[in-house]
Amino acid sequence: MTTTSTADDVTAAPPTRSRGVRRRRVLVGVALAAGLVAVGGLGAATWVKSPAERAAQAAAPPNSLITAPVVSRVLTKSVVARAVVYPPAQYNVVPAAASPDVTQLFVSKLGVRTGDTVAAGELLAEVSGQPLFALPGPVPAYRDIKPGSTGPDVSELQDALEGLGYSVGDDDKGVFGRGTAQAVTAFYRKLGYPVPTTGATTQQAVDTAQKAVDADKQTVDSLTAQKKAGATQPPTQPGAPTAPAQPPAPAGDIDQQLAVAKKQLATDQAALAKARAVNGPMVPAAHVVFLPALPAAVTAVNGSVGSPASGTLVSLTSGGLNITGQLTPSQAAGVKPGMAVEILAEDTNTTIAGTVAEVGAPTTAPPAGKVITLGGAAAAGAAAAGNGGGPGAQPGGGGAPAGPPNNGPGATSYVPVAITPSTPLPAALNGKNVRLTVLKDKASAPVTAVPVAAVSTNAAGQTSVTTVDAAGNRTTVPVTTGVSADGMVAVTPAAGAELRPGDQVVVGK
């Protein structure tokens, strides 16, 4: 039997489901509202504080202790100061004319740049077509060095040429002879420049002396032949008119004439040798820069190709670097030559050992080397005066310290301490301010040490340290102090007290 739903049944079901859904929705809404109220109340509670709570939060945190460990180490009493690194001398090279014919100086070539290292025999520059090169030697060039010259400048030229592989032969030390002339010739050819010579004047003297010797030889030869042949006619000079026949001359007259002619020949031969000795290859003062030590560092090049060569063209430093510490008078007390030092360049963390060489008198002048001018008026004077004269006034230039004579009227005095490094200072330290530690006194064995800040002194003058154990308990330990260095001080606990490496001591709060 088939059952058929009535219309009333169909229409009655939906209202029942709708009321259930509505009830569930209401319950969910009530729950959400309750949650929101709870959260809001909690948030509001966090913003509401009592006066006591606000005061507690604004109060300073409780004190805490700063501690440091007790150590066992060797303490070295030292003095720490600053030091300046600088070259012992700066050489300013001022070009000069190598010949009176040169009226203007221009840079025609540059052989070096700032920062380069110059070796012996190297070309620095070319000025108006003339080379300017460096050679090792302690005596600045103050004259043209030419055949026949003697002196210390000749000796250093010979040494420099020998060092470059150019032999001076059998020439005596300090004497410009034929061997030195040959070495100079070879050196200039190696550089690629014409060999300078003493010029037309000396060559003319050689030619004149040679003609006199040739004439003397003819006279001697003629008289000798006449004596052998028994001739009575006196000899005639070449080109002279024939003299009329003379009566026979006594044999003694020919002997006398021959002796006179031979004497004149010897005199003229000596003159020829002298003329030849001063004629030939030379080294103009304007061509060479003698430096005490090579290689040298180029610190400045003041010019370019085509620019006028006036004033300093090239600045060089030679002979390593100096270092001078700047100590206060109280620091310098007890510092003596021979004490060990440590040199520290902070930027590269480079440490170099050394010793105190000299302790100077208090001064305000900044540490600096000499400034020496090479060339210029001295070389120009040599070119104009030839080989005559000596060094002249101040051939090597000045000698005044670089910079102002002092740091000003209000400058602070310091004690300069010259330092001798155990190894040459690197070129990179030139001009730098470094840290200098003078090691004044060293303990013979490790000692128990604490930071200086850990030691306290009471009203009775008794010193002590305070230890803190792992639980935070503090103990005052009476101590006596010893040598101090690098912020540490040696301590010895009083009888009955204990202080061991690794213990923590209070250094602050």
ROLUM-808078 format. One line per 4 residues: number of its first residue (from 1); their letters; for each residue x, y, z of C-alpha. Coordinates in Angstrom, 1 decimal. Layout:
<pts>
NUM	a	X/Y/Z  ...
</pts>
This chain:
<pts>
1	mttt	0.0/0.0/0.0  1.4/3.3/-1.0  1.6/6.0/1.6  1.3/9.5/0.4
5	stad	2.4/12.5/2.4  -0.2/15.2/3.0  0.3/18.8/2.2  0.3/19.6/5.9
9	dvta	3.2/17.4/6.6  5.3/19.0/3.9  4.7/22.5/5.1  5.2/21.8/8.8
13	appt	8.9/20.5/8.6  10.8/23.7/7.6  9.6/25.8/10.6  11.0/23.2/13.0
17	rsrg	14.5/23.3/11.4  14.6/27.1/11.2  13.9/27.4/15.0  16.9/25.1/15.8
21	vrrr	19.3/27.0/13.6  18.3/30.2/15.1  18.8/28.9/18.6  22.3/27.7/17.7
25	rvlv	23.2/31.0/16.2  22.1/32.8/19.3  24.2/30.6/21.5  27.3/31.2/19.3
29	gval	26.8/34.9/19.4  26.5/34.9/23.2  29.8/32.9/23.5  31.7/35.3/21.2
33	aagl	30.5/38.3/23.1  31.6/36.7/26.4  35.0/36.0/24.9  35.4/39.6/23.7
37	vavg	34.5/41.0/27.0  37.0/38.7/28.7  39.8/39.7/26.4  39.0/43.4/26.6
41	glga	39.0/43.2/30.4  42.4/41.5/30.4  43.8/44.1/28.0  42.4/46.9/30.1
45	atwv	43.9/45.3/33.2  47.4/45.5/31.7  47.1/49.2/31.2  45.8/49.9/34.6
49	kspa	48.7/50.0/37.2  48.7/51.1/40.8  51.1/53.9/42.0  53.2/51.3/43.8
53	eraa	53.6/49.2/40.6  54.6/52.3/38.6  57.2/53.3/41.3  58.7/49.8/41.3
57	qaaa	59.1/49.8/37.6  60.8/53.2/37.5  63.3/52.3/40.2  67.0/51.5/39.3
61	ppns	67.9/47.8/38.9  69.6/46.2/41.9  73.3/46.5/42.1  75.4/43.8/40.3
65	lita	79.1/43.1/40.8  81.8/43.3/38.0  84.5/40.7/38.6  87.8/39.7/37.1
69	pvvs	89.9/36.6/37.6  93.1/36.4/39.6  96.0/35.4/37.2  99.5/34.2/37.5
73	rvlt	101.8/36.0/35.0  105.1/37.8/34.6  104.6/41.5/34.9  106.8/44.0/33.1
77	ksvv	106.9/47.5/34.3  106.5/49.7/31.2  105.9/53.1/29.8  103.5/53.6/26.9
81	arav	103.7/56.6/24.7  103.4/57.7/21.1  106.2/57.8/18.6  106.7/59.3/15.1
85	vypp	108.3/57.5/12.2  110.1/59.6/9.6  113.0/59.5/7.2  116.4/60.8/8.5
89	aqyn	116.6/63.1/5.6  114.6/64.3/2.6  116.5/65.2/-0.5  114.9/67.8/-2.8
93	vvpa	116.4/67.6/-6.3  116.5/71.0/-8.1  117.6/70.7/-11.7  120.3/73.0/-13.1
97	aasp	121.7/73.7/-16.5  124.6/71.4/-17.5  126.0/74.0/-19.9  126.0/77.8/-20.2
101	dvtq	124.4/77.3/-23.6  121.1/76.2/-21.9  119.0/79.2/-21.3  115.8/77.5/-20.1
105	lfvs	115.0/74.3/-18.3  112.1/72.1/-19.3  111.2/68.6/-18.3  111.7/66.5/-21.4
109	klgv	111.3/63.1/-19.7  110.4/61.6/-16.4  111.9/58.3/-15.2  110.1/57.9/-11.9
113	rtgd	106.8/58.5/-10.2  105.7/59.1/-6.7  106.0/55.9/-4.7  108.7/54.4/-6.9
117	tvaa	112.0/53.0/-5.6  115.2/54.3/-7.2  118.2/52.1/-7.6  121.8/53.1/-8.3
121	gell	122.3/54.4/-11.8  118.6/54.9/-12.5  117.4/57.8/-14.5  115.3/60.2/-12.4
125	aevs	114.4/62.6/-15.2  115.6/64.3/-18.4  115.9/68.1/-18.3  116.3/70.0/-21.5
129	gqpl	117.6/66.8/-23.1  120.2/66.2/-20.3  120.0/63.2/-18.0  119.6/63.4/-14.3
133	falp	120.5/60.1/-12.5  121.1/58.8/-9.0  124.4/57.3/-7.7  125.3/56.2/-4.2
137	gpvp	127.7/58.5/-2.3  127.9/60.6/0.8  129.3/63.8/-0.8  126.8/65.9/-2.8
141	ayrd	127.8/66.8/-6.4  129.3/70.3/-6.1  131.4/70.5/-9.3  131.9/68.8/-12.7
145	ikpg	134.0/65.7/-12.2  136.4/65.5/-15.2  139.8/64.0/-16.2  142.5/65.2/-13.8
149	stgp	140.0/65.9/-10.9  141.0/64.5/-7.5  139.1/64.3/-4.2  136.4/62.4/-2.3
153	dvse	133.8/63.1/-5.0  136.0/61.3/-7.5  136.3/58.4/-5.1  132.6/58.0/-4.7
157	lqda	132.1/58.2/-8.5  134.6/55.5/-8.9  133.0/53.3/-6.2  129.5/53.9/-7.8
161	legl	130.8/52.9/-11.3  132.5/49.9/-10.0  129.3/48.9/-8.2  127.5/49.0/-11.5
165	gysv	130.1/46.9/-13.2  132.2/49.5/-14.9  135.8/49.1/-14.0  138.1/52.1/-13.5
169	gddd	141.2/50.1/-14.3  144.4/51.1/-12.6  143.4/54.6/-11.7  144.4/55.6/-8.2
173	kgvf	141.6/56.0/-5.7  140.2/59.6/-5.9  142.1/60.3/-9.2  140.2/60.7/-12.5
177	grgt	142.4/59.0/-14.9  142.0/57.1/-18.2  140.3/54.1/-16.6  137.7/56.3/-14.9
181	aqav	137.1/58.1/-18.2  136.5/54.8/-19.9  134.0/53.7/-17.2  132.1/57.1/-17.5
185	tafy	131.9/56.6/-21.3  130.5/53.1/-20.9  128.0/54.2/-18.3  126.6/57.1/-20.5
189	rklg	126.3/54.8/-23.4  124.3/52.3/-21.3  122.0/55.1/-20.3  121.6/56.0/-24.0
193	ypvp	123.0/59.5/-23.8  126.0/61.2/-25.5  129.1/61.2/-23.4  129.8/64.7/-22.0
197	ttga	133.3/66.0/-22.6  135.4/68.8/-21.3  134.8/70.8/-24.5  136.6/72.6/-27.2
201	ttqq	138.9/74.6/-24.9  140.7/71.6/-23.5  140.8/69.9/-26.9  142.4/73.1/-28.3
205	avdt	145.0/73.0/-25.6  145.8/69.4/-26.5  146.1/70.3/-30.2  148.5/73.2/-29.5
209	aqka	150.6/71.1/-27.2  150.8/68.4/-29.7  152.0/70.8/-32.4  154.8/72.1/-30.1
213	vdad	155.9/68.5/-29.4  156.0/67.6/-33.1  158.1/70.7/-33.9  160.5/69.9/-31.0
217	kqtv	160.9/66.4/-32.3  161.8/67.7/-35.8  164.4/70.0/-34.3  166.0/67.3/-32.3
221	dslt	166.0/64.9/-35.2  167.5/67.5/-37.5  170.3/68.4/-35.0  171.0/64.8/-34.4
225	aqkk	171.3/64.1/-38.1  173.6/67.1/-38.6  175.8/66.1/-35.7  176.3/62.6/-37.2
229	agat	177.0/64.1/-40.7  179.3/66.8/-39.4  177.0/69.5/-40.9  177.6/73.0/-39.9
233	qppt	174.2/74.5/-40.8  171.8/75.1/-37.9  168.5/73.4/-38.3  165.6/75.3/-39.7
237	qpga	161.9/75.1/-38.6  159.6/73.6/-41.2  158.3/76.2/-43.6  161.0/78.8/-42.7
241	ptap	163.2/80.3/-45.4  166.5/78.7/-46.0  169.3/80.7/-44.3  172.4/81.6/-46.3
245	aqpp	175.4/79.4/-45.8  177.4/80.1/-42.7  180.9/79.3/-41.9  181.4/75.9/-40.2
249	apag	180.3/75.9/-36.6  182.3/74.3/-33.8  181.1/70.8/-32.9  180.3/72.0/-29.4
253	didq	177.7/74.5/-30.7  175.6/71.6/-32.2  175.8/69.7/-29.0  174.6/72.7/-27.1
257	qlav	171.7/73.3/-29.5  170.7/69.6/-29.4  170.6/69.7/-25.6  168.4/72.8/-25.6
261	akkq	166.1/71.2/-28.2  165.8/68.0/-26.1  165.0/70.0/-23.0  162.3/71.9/-24.8
265	latd	160.9/68.7/-26.2  160.6/67.3/-22.7  158.8/70.4/-21.5  156.3/70.4/-24.3
269	qaal	155.7/66.7/-23.9  154.8/67.3/-20.2  152.5/70.0/-21.3  150.8/67.7/-23.8
273	akar	150.4/65.0/-21.1  148.8/67.5/-18.8  146.4/68.8/-21.5  145.4/65.3/-22.4
277	avng	144.9/64.5/-18.7  142.2/67.1/-18.3  140.5/66.5/-21.6  137.9/63.9/-22.3
281	pmvp	134.7/62.3/-20.8  133.3/64.0/-17.7  130.3/63.9/-15.4  128.6/67.3/-15.0
285	aahv	127.4/68.2/-11.5  123.9/68.9/-13.1  123.7/65.3/-14.3  124.2/63.4/-11.0
289	vflp	122.4/63.1/-7.6  124.6/61.5/-5.0  122.6/59.9/-2.1  124.1/58.3/1.1
293	alpa	122.2/55.1/0.5  120.3/53.5/-2.3  117.7/52.3/-3.1  115.7/55.5/-2.3
297	avta	112.0/56.1/-2.1  110.4/58.8/-4.4  108.1/60.9/-2.1  107.1/63.5/-4.7
301	vngs	107.4/64.4/-8.4  106.6/68.1/-9.0  106.4/68.4/-12.7  105.3/66.8/-16.0
305	vgsp	106.8/66.4/-19.4  106.9/69.8/-21.1  106.6/71.8/-17.9  109.3/74.3/-16.8
309	asgt	111.8/72.7/-14.4  111.9/75.3/-11.6  112.4/74.5/-7.9  112.2/71.0/-6.6
313	lvsl	111.5/68.4/-9.3  111.9/65.2/-7.4  111.9/64.5/-3.6  113.6/61.4/-2.3
317	tsgg	114.2/59.7/1.1  117.2/57.5/1.6  118.7/55.5/4.4  115.8/53.8/6.1
321	lnit	113.4/55.3/8.7  113.9/56.9/12.1  111.6/56.6/15.1  111.4/59.0/18.0
325	gqlt	109.2/58.5/21.0  107.5/61.4/22.8  107.5/60.9/26.6  106.4/63.2/29.3
329	psqa	109.1/64.2/31.8  107.5/61.9/34.4  107.4/59.0/31.9  111.1/59.6/30.9
333	agvk	112.3/59.2/34.5  114.1/56.0/34.7  114.2/55.4/30.9  117.8/54.6/29.9
337	pgma	119.6/53.6/26.7  119.6/49.9/26.1  116.1/49.3/27.4  113.9/47.1/25.3
341	veil	111.0/48.6/23.5  108.0/47.4/21.4  106.8/49.4/18.4  103.2/48.8/17.5
345	aedt	101.4/50.0/14.3  97.8/49.7/15.3  96.3/49.9/11.8  98.2/46.8/10.6
349	ntti	98.8/45.2/14.1  102.5/45.0/13.3  104.9/44.8/16.3  108.6/45.4/15.9
353	agtv	111.2/45.1/18.7  113.9/47.6/19.4  116.0/49.4/22.0  116.3/52.8/23.5
357	aevg	119.3/54.5/21.7  119.2/58.0/23.3  117.1/60.0/25.7  117.1/63.7/24.7
361	aptt	116.4/67.0/26.5  112.9/68.3/26.8  111.8/70.1/23.6  108.7/71.4/21.8
365	appa	110.2/70.9/18.3  108.4/68.1/16.4  110.4/65.0/15.5  111.6/65.4/11.9
369	gkvi	114.6/64.6/9.7  116.7/67.1/7.7  115.7/68.6/4.4  118.6/68.8/2.0
373	tlgg	118.6/70.5/-1.4  120.6/68.9/-4.1  121.5/70.6/-7.4  120.1/74.0/-8.2
377	aaaa	122.5/76.9/-7.6  125.4/74.6/-6.6  125.2/72.6/-9.9  124.7/75.7/-12.0
381	gaaa	127.7/77.3/-10.4  129.8/74.3/-11.1  128.8/74.4/-14.8  129.7/78.1/-15.1
385	agng	133.0/77.8/-13.1  134.2/74.6/-14.7  136.4/72.5/-12.5  137.6/75.2/-10.2
389	ggpg	136.7/75.7/-6.6  135.3/73.5/-4.0  131.9/72.8/-2.5  131.0/76.4/-2.0
393	aqpg	128.6/77.5/0.6  126.2/74.9/1.8  126.6/72.5/-1.2  124.3/70.0/0.3
397	ggga	121.6/72.4/1.1  120.1/73.1/4.5  119.8/70.8/7.4  117.0/72.5/9.2
401	pagp	114.2/70.3/10.6  111.2/69.8/8.4  108.2/71.9/9.5  108.2/74.8/12.0
405	pnng	110.9/75.1/14.6  108.4/74.4/17.3  104.7/73.6/17.8  103.8/77.2/18.8
409	pgat	104.2/79.3/21.9  101.8/77.2/23.8  103.3/73.8/22.8  103.7/71.1/25.4
413	syvp	107.3/70.1/26.1  108.1/66.4/25.7  111.3/64.3/26.1  112.4/62.8/22.7
417	vait	113.6/59.2/22.9  115.5/57.8/19.9  114.8/54.2/19.1  116.9/51.7/17.3
421	pstp	114.6/49.0/15.7  115.9/45.4/15.6  115.0/45.2/11.9  114.6/48.1/9.4
425	lpaa	111.2/49.7/9.7  108.9/48.9/6.7  108.5/51.8/4.2  104.7/51.6/4.9
429	lngk	105.3/53.1/8.4  106.8/56.3/6.9  105.0/59.3/8.4  102.9/57.3/10.8
433	nvrl	102.2/57.8/14.5  102.7/54.5/16.3  102.5/53.1/19.9  105.7/52.8/21.8
437	tvlk	106.1/50.6/24.9  109.3/51.0/26.9  109.9/47.9/29.0  111.5/49.4/32.1
441	dkas	111.4/46.5/34.7  110.6/42.9/34.5  109.8/40.4/37.2  112.0/37.3/37.4
445	apvt	109.1/34.9/37.7  105.3/34.8/37.4  103.4/36.5/40.2  99.8/36.5/41.5
449	avpv	98.2/39.5/39.9  94.9/41.3/39.8  93.5/44.3/38.0  94.6/47.6/39.7
453	aavs	90.9/48.4/40.1  90.4/45.3/42.4  92.7/46.7/45.1  91.1/49.0/47.7
457	tnaa	92.7/50.9/50.6  90.9/51.6/53.9  91.4/54.5/56.2  94.2/52.8/58.0
461	gqts	96.1/52.4/54.8  95.6/48.6/54.6  95.1/47.2/51.1  92.8/44.4/50.3
465	vttv	90.8/42.7/47.5  87.3/41.2/47.7  86.6/37.8/46.3  83.2/36.4/45.3
469	daag	82.4/32.7/45.2  80.0/30.9/43.0  77.2/31.4/45.5  77.8/35.2/45.6
473	nrtt	79.5/35.2/49.0  82.1/38.0/49.4  85.4/37.7/51.3  87.8/40.5/52.0
477	vpvt	91.4/39.3/51.6  94.2/41.6/52.9  97.1/41.9/50.5  100.4/43.7/49.9
481	tgvs	101.0/45.0/46.4  104.1/44.8/44.2  105.1/45.6/40.7  102.4/47.0/38.4
485	adgm	102.2/46.9/34.6  99.6/47.0/31.9  96.8/47.7/34.4  97.7/44.7/36.6
489	vavt	99.4/44.7/40.0  101.2/41.9/41.8  99.5/41.0/45.2  100.6/38.8/48.1
493	paag	97.8/37.7/50.5  98.4/38.3/54.2  99.4/35.4/56.5  96.5/33.0/56.8
497	aelr	94.6/34.4/53.8  94.2/32.6/50.5  94.1/34.0/47.0  94.5/31.6/44.1
501	pgdq	94.6/32.1/40.3  91.1/31.7/39.0  89.4/33.3/42.0  87.0/36.1/41.1
505	vvvg	87.8/39.5/42.6  85.5/42.6/42.5  86.6/45.4/40.2  83.4/47.5/40.2
509	k	79.7/47.6/40.4
</pts>
